């Protein structure tokens, strides 16, 4: 993936003097800059398409809490107790299935430049529960590293998390943008990749790095001492999926030392019903919405349970065959799916969170 190209930078007056604003402008010296308060910004983006918005970079001050529990999903689906940091919204990639197409109101890529306040909020949370071990990620409303060549936010985050004994940072990406990470001493961080077979990457994950580029970056990070994560999410029911996902499992476990893989998540395609029309309008060649789907108990469209079970059994079985010790978990699945695939299920969301912590501290004693 190449460095994102922007047609314009809009800066809110309150954000003009921020350190991060100056850093970004220094890394994008040739991009036109305009000042835009809330009224001017709304006027400029009125009627703007998401495709156009991805070429506009907005620098502003984030208001309220930008550190919060992952929204996850509702019962009976289990959630893992993850915490998200929403310093950025949208990303320059354009995946057909991206829920942000329907979730975020403003189409422009936005960076909240008040980093010091965001780090303060994280610190307050960690200090409020010193006996809990937090997994905290920045990839909920954006890609964690797609803008990092421009923002260098990873540098700020890695330095902040380094001395924190009750937290682990996750940087989740579909890019190969790890140069800033490799220039830092190893920190309390997992660098993770959302992955799919090459055919899916080409057809559905537009402007993202190729699978080879992602795995090359993952290997470099593992060799540098970082922990690694992989997210088989969303798994797509494509022609020849059995061989495609078998090959994907074999590829990641041969390219990256399994002892450095902190976790692997598994989740199949799911989306709010309203996203279907958005996908079909923006990506008329995509077939991801054409298959049989049902509305789940959380209101999201999903593959029928027998289909999901078949997908999961194949992929989890392949992972277990190649690397029995890697921690594998489901994202947004019910206890009966866990039981029928894994042979066991967490008792609750809190139990799943505890299992994460126990696995990490057993496999990586240096985490304390």
C-alpha positions as CSV (number, residue, x, y, z in Angstrom):
1,X,0.0,0.0,0.0
2,X,1.3,3.4,-1.0
3,X,1.3,6.5,1.3
4,X,-2.3,8.0,1.1
5,X,-2.7,10.9,-1.3
6,X,-4.9,13.8,-0.1
7,X,-6.3,16.6,-2.2
8,X,-6.8,18.9,0.8
9,X,-6.2,19.2,4.6
10,X,-8.9,20.9,6.6
11,X,-7.8,22.2,10.0
12,X,-10.1,23.3,12.8
13,X,-8.9,26.5,14.4
14,X,-8.7,24.8,17.8
15,X,-6.3,22.2,16.3
16,X,-4.0,24.6,14.5
17,X,-1.3,24.7,17.2
18,X,-1.2,21.1,18.2
19,X,2.1,19.2,18.0
20,X,0.5,16.5,15.9
21,X,-0.9,19.0,13.4
22,X,2.6,20.4,12.8
23,X,4.0,16.9,12.5
24,X,1.4,16.0,9.9
25,X,1.8,19.2,7.9
26,X,5.6,18.6,7.9
27,X,5.0,15.2,6.4
28,X,2.6,16.5,3.8
29,X,4.2,19.8,2.7
30,X,2.6,19.8,-0.8
31,X,-1.0,19.3,0.2
32,X,-3.2,22.5,0.2
33,X,-4.3,23.5,3.7
34,X,-7.5,25.3,4.7
35,X,-8.8,26.4,8.0
36,X,-12.4,25.2,8.6
37,X,-14.5,25.6,11.8
38,X,-17.5,23.4,12.4
39,X,-19.8,25.4,10.1
40,X,-17.3,25.6,7.2
41,X,-16.5,22.0,7.5
42,X,-20.1,20.9,7.4
43,X,-20.6,23.2,4.4
44,X,-17.7,21.6,2.5
45,X,-18.7,18.0,3.1
46,X,-22.4,18.4,2.5
47,X,-23.3,15.9,-0.1
48,X,-19.7,14.6,-0.4
49,X,-19.4,10.9,-1.3
50,X,-17.2,8.6,0.8
51,X,-15.0,8.0,-2.2
52,X,-14.3,11.8,-2.3
53,X,-14.1,12.0,1.5
54,X,-11.2,9.6,1.6
55,X,-9.1,12.2,-0.2
56,X,-9.8,14.9,2.4
57,X,-7.8,14.9,5.7
58,X,-9.5,16.7,8.7
59,X,-7.4,17.7,11.7
60,X,-9.5,18.5,14.7
61,X,-9.9,18.2,18.5
62,X,-11.7,15.2,19.7
63,X,-14.4,16.0,22.3
64,X,-15.6,13.9,25.1
65,X,-14.3,10.4,25.7
66,X,-12.3,8.8,22.9
67,X,-11.4,5.8,25.0
68,X,-14.3,3.3,25.6
69,X,-15.3,-0.3,25.6
70,X,-15.5,-2.0,22.2
71,X,-19.2,-1.7,21.1
72,X,-19.1,-5.4,20.2
73,X,-22.6,-6.8,19.9
74,X,-25.5,-7.9,22.2
75,X,-26.4,-11.1,23.9
76,X,-26.1,-14.0,23.2
77,X,-22.9,-13.3,21.3
78,X,-19.8,-13.2,23.4
79,X,-17.4,-10.2,23.5
80,X,-13.9,-10.2,24.7
81,X,-13.6,-7.1,26.9
82,X,-11.6,-5.1,24.4
83,X,-11.1,-1.3,24.9
84,X,-10.9,1.0,21.8
85,X,-9.1,4.3,21.3
86,X,-10.9,6.4,18.6
87,X,-8.2,8.9,17.7
88,X,-8.9,8.5,13.9
89,X,-11.9,7.7,11.8
90,X,-12.1,6.2,8.3
91,X,-9.0,5.1,6.4
92,X,-7.7,5.4,2.8
93,X,-8.4,1.8,2.0
94,X,-11.8,0.8,0.5
95,X,-12.9,-2.7,1.5
96,X,-16.3,-3.7,0.1
97,X,-17.6,-5.1,3.4
98,X,-16.4,-2.2,5.7
99,X,-19.1,-1.4,8.2
100,X,-17.8,2.2,8.5
101,X,-19.5,3.0,5.1
102,X,-22.8,2.9,7.0
103,X,-21.6,3.6,10.5
104,X,-19.9,7.0,10.4
105,X,-21.8,10.1,9.4
106,X,-18.9,12.2,8.1
107,X,-17.1,10.9,5.0
108,X,-13.7,12.6,5.5
109,X,-10.7,10.9,7.1
110,X,-10.3,12.5,10.5
111,X,-7.5,12.7,13.0
112,X,-8.1,14.0,16.5
113,X,-4.8,15.8,17.2
114,X,-5.2,16.2,21.0
115,X,-2.9,13.3,21.7
116,X,-2.0,14.4,25.2
117,X,-5.6,14.4,26.2
118,X,-6.2,10.9,24.7
119,X,-3.2,9.5,26.5
120,X,-4.5,11.1,29.7
121,X,-7.8,9.3,29.2
122,X,-6.1,6.0,28.7
123,X,-4.0,6.6,31.9
124,X,-7.0,7.4,34.0
125,X,-8.7,4.2,32.8
126,X,-5.6,2.0,33.6
127,X,-5.1,3.6,37.0
128,X,-8.8,3.2,37.9
129,X,-8.6,-0.6,37.6
130,X,-5.0,-1.5,38.5
131,X,-5.7,-5.2,39.0
132,X,-7.3,-5.6,35.5
133,X,-5.2,-6.4,32.4
134,X,-6.4,-4.3,29.5
135,X,-6.1,-5.0,25.8
136,X,-6.4,-1.7,24.0
137,X,-6.6,-1.1,20.3
138,X,-6.8,1.8,17.9
139,X,-8.3,-0.1,14.9
140,X,-12.0,0.1,15.6
141,X,-12.9,3.1,13.4
142,X,-9.8,3.2,11.2
143,X,-6.8,1.1,10.3
144,X,-4.1,1.5,13.0
145,X,-1.2,2.0,10.7
146,X,-2.5,3.3,7.3
147,X,-1.8,6.9,8.2
148,X,1.2,6.2,10.4
149,X,3.8,7.3,7.8
150,X,2.1,10.7,8.1
151,X,1.0,10.9,11.7
152,X,3.7,8.8,13.4
153,X,1.1,8.2,16.2
154,X,2.5,4.7,16.8
155,X,5.6,6.4,18.3
156,X,3.5,8.3,20.8
157,X,1.5,5.2,21.7
158,X,4.4,2.8,22.1
159,X,6.2,5.2,24.4
160,X,3.1,5.6,26.5
161,X,2.4,1.9,26.9
162,X,6.0,0.9,27.5
163,X,5.9,1.3,31.3
164,X,2.3,0.3,31.8
165,X,2.1,-3.1,33.6
166,X,-1.6,-3.7,33.2
167,X,-2.1,-3.1,29.5
168,X,-1.2,-4.3,26.1
169,X,-1.6,-2.1,22.9
170,X,-2.9,-3.7,19.7
171,X,-2.2,-2.0,16.4
172,X,-4.4,-3.7,13.7
173,X,-3.8,-3.1,10.0
174,X,-4.2,-4.3,6.4
175,X,-1.0,-2.5,5.4
176,X,2.8,-3.0,5.5
177,X,3.4,0.3,7.2
178,X,5.7,-0.8,10.0
179,X,8.8,1.3,9.4
180,X,8.1,3.5,12.4
181,X,7.5,0.4,14.6
182,X,10.8,-1.2,13.6
183,X,12.6,2.0,14.5
184,X,11.4,1.8,18.1
185,X,12.6,-0.4,21.0
186,X,10.2,-3.4,21.5
187,X,7.2,-2.3,23.6
188,X,4.1,-3.7,25.2
189,X,2.3,-4.1,21.8
190,X,0.8,-6.6,19.5
191,X,0.9,-5.8,15.8
192,X,-1.9,-7.6,14.1
193,X,-3.1,-8.1,10.6
194,X,-6.6,-8.7,9.2
195,X,-6.0,-11.4,6.6
196,X,-7.9,-13.1,3.8
197,X,-6.8,-15.3,0.8
198,X,-5.1,-13.4,-2.1
199,X,-8.3,-13.7,-4.3
200,X,-10.4,-12.0,-1.6
201,X,-7.8,-9.3,-1.0
202,X,-7.7,-8.5,-4.7
203,X,-11.5,-8.6,-5.2
204,X,-12.8,-7.1,-1.9
205,X,-10.0,-5.2,0.0
206,X,-9.2,-2.4,-2.4
207,X,-6.1,-0.2,-1.9
208,X,-4.9,-2.5,0.9
209,X,-1.5,-4.3,1.0
210,X,-1.3,-7.7,-0.6
211,X,-1.2,-10.8,1.6
212,X,2.5,-11.2,0.8
213,X,3.2,-7.6,1.9
214,X,1.2,-8.1,5.1
215,X,3.0,-11.3,6.0
216,X,6.4,-9.8,5.2
217,X,5.7,-6.9,7.6
218,X,4.4,-9.4,10.2
219,X,7.6,-11.4,9.9
220,X,9.8,-8.3,10.3
221,X,7.8,-7.2,13.4
222,X,8.0,-10.7,15.0
223,X,11.8,-10.9,14.4
224,X,12.1,-7.4,16.0
225,X,10.5,-8.8,19.1
226,X,6.9,-7.7,18.8
227,X,4.0,-10.0,19.5
228,X,1.8,-10.7,16.4
229,X,-1.9,-11.1,16.0
230,X,-4.0,-12.3,13.0
231,X,-7.7,-11.8,12.4
232,X,-9.5,-14.1,10.0
233,X,-12.3,-11.6,9.8
234,X,-14.4,-11.4,7.9
235,X,-14.3,-14.9,6.5
236,X,-16.1,-14.9,3.1
237,X,-17.9,-17.8,1.6
238,X,-16.2,-17.7,-1.8
239,X,-15.8,-20.4,-4.4
240,X,-13.1,-22.8,-3.3
241,X,-13.0,-21.4,0.2
242,X,-11.8,-24.7,1.7
243,X,-8.5,-24.7,-0.2
244,X,-8.1,-20.9,0.0
245,X,-8.4,-20.7,3.8
246,X,-6.3,-23.9,4.2
247,X,-3.6,-22.2,2.2
248,X,-3.9,-19.0,4.2
249,X,-3.5,-20.9,7.6
250,X,-0.5,-22.8,6.2
251,X,1.0,-19.6,4.9
252,X,0.8,-17.5,8.1
253,X,2.1,-20.3,10.3
254,X,5.0,-21.0,8.1
255,X,6.0,-17.3,7.6
256,X,5.6,-16.2,11.2
257,X,7.0,-18.1,14.2
258,X,3.8,-19.4,16.0
259,X,5.4,-18.8,19.4
260,X,5.2,-15.0,18.6
261,X,1.5,-15.1,17.7
262,X,-0.4,-13.8,20.7
263,X,-3.8,-14.6,19.3
264,X,-5.9,-15.4,16.2
265,X,-9.5,-14.3,15.9
266,X,-12.1,-15.9,13.8
267,X,-15.3,-14.2,12.5
268,X,-17.5,-14.5,9.4
269,X,-19.1,-11.8,7.3
270,X,-21.7,-9.8,9.2
271,X,-23.2,-6.4,8.7
272,X,-26.3,-4.2,9.5
273,X,-29.0,-4.7,6.9
274,X,-28.7,-1.1,5.7
275,X,-25.1,-1.8,4.5
276,X,-26.3,-4.1,1.8
277,X,-27.6,-1.2,-0.4
278,X,-24.4,0.8,0.2
279,X,-22.2,-2.1,-0.9
280,X,-24.2,-2.8,-4.0
281,X,-24.2,0.9,-5.0
282,X,-20.5,1.5,-4.4
283,X,-19.2,-1.9,-5.5
284,X,-21.5,-3.3,-8.1
285,X,-19.0,-6.1,-9.1
286,X,-18.8,-7.5,-5.5
287,X,-20.8,-10.6,-4.8
288,X,-20.5,-10.6,-1.0
289,X,-24.2,-9.7,-0.4
290,X,-25.5,-12.2,-3.0
291,X,-25.2,-15.3,-0.8
292,X,-27.8,-16.7,1.6
293,X,-27.8,-14.7,4.8
294,X,-30.1,-14.4,7.8
295,X,-30.7,-11.7,10.4
296,X,-29.0,-12.7,13.7
297,X,-30.2,-12.1,17.2
298,X,-28.2,-8.8,17.2
299,X,-30.0,-7.6,14.1
300,X,-26.9,-8.1,11.8
301,X,-27.0,-10.1,8.6
302,X,-24.9,-13.3,8.9
303,X,-24.4,-16.6,7.2
304,X,-26.8,-19.3,8.5
305,X,-25.3,-21.1,11.5
306,X,-24.7,-24.4,9.7
307,X,-22.6,-22.6,7.2
308,X,-20.7,-20.7,9.9
309,X,-20.0,-23.9,11.7
310,X,-18.6,-25.5,8.6
311,X,-16.3,-22.5,7.9
312,X,-15.1,-22.4,11.5
313,X,-14.5,-26.1,12.0
314,X,-12.4,-26.2,8.8
315,X,-10.3,-23.2,9.7
316,X,-9.9,-23.7,13.5
317,X,-9.1,-27.4,12.8
318,X,-6.3,-26.4,10.4
319,X,-4.9,-23.9,12.9
320,X,-5.0,-26.5,15.7
321,X,-3.3,-29.1,13.4
322,X,-0.4,-26.7,12.6
323,X,-0.1,-24.9,16.0
324,X,-2.0,-26.3,18.9
325,X,-0.9,-23.7,21.4
326,X,-2.0,-20.5,19.7
327,X,-4.9,-18.7,21.4
328,X,-7.9,-18.8,19.1
329,X,-11.1,-17.0,19.8
330,X,-14.4,-16.1,18.0
331,X,-15.5,-12.5,17.5
332,X,-19.2,-12.0,18.0
333,X,-20.3,-15.6,18.2
334,X,-22.6,-17.3,20.7
335,X,-21.6,-19.9,23.3
336,X,-23.1,-22.8,21.4
337,X,-20.9,-22.0,18.4
338,X,-17.9,-22.0,20.6
339,X,-18.9,-25.4,22.1
340,X,-19.6,-27.0,18.8
341,X,-16.4,-25.9,17.2
342,X,-13.9,-25.6,20.2
343,X,-15.5,-28.2,22.5
344,X,-15.8,-25.5,25.2
345,X,-17.1,-22.0,25.6
346,X,-16.4,-19.1,28.0
347,X,-19.0,-18.8,30.7
348,X,-19.3,-15.1,30.1
349,X,-17.7,-12.0,28.5
350,X,-15.7,-11.6,31.8
351,X,-14.5,-15.2,31.5
352,X,-13.3,-14.7,28.0
353,X,-11.4,-11.6,29.1
354,X,-9.8,-13.7,31.9
355,X,-8.8,-16.4,29.4
356,X,-7.1,-13.8,27.3
357,X,-5.1,-12.6,30.2
358,X,-4.1,-16.0,31.5
359,X,-3.0,-17.1,28.0
360,X,-0.9,-14.0,27.5
361,X,0.8,-14.2,30.9
362,X,1.4,-17.9,30.6
363,X,3.0,-17.7,27.1
364,X,4.7,-14.3,27.6
365,X,5.9,-14.0,31.3
366,X,7.6,-10.7,30.4
367,X,4.1,-9.1,30.4
368,X,4.0,-9.6,34.1
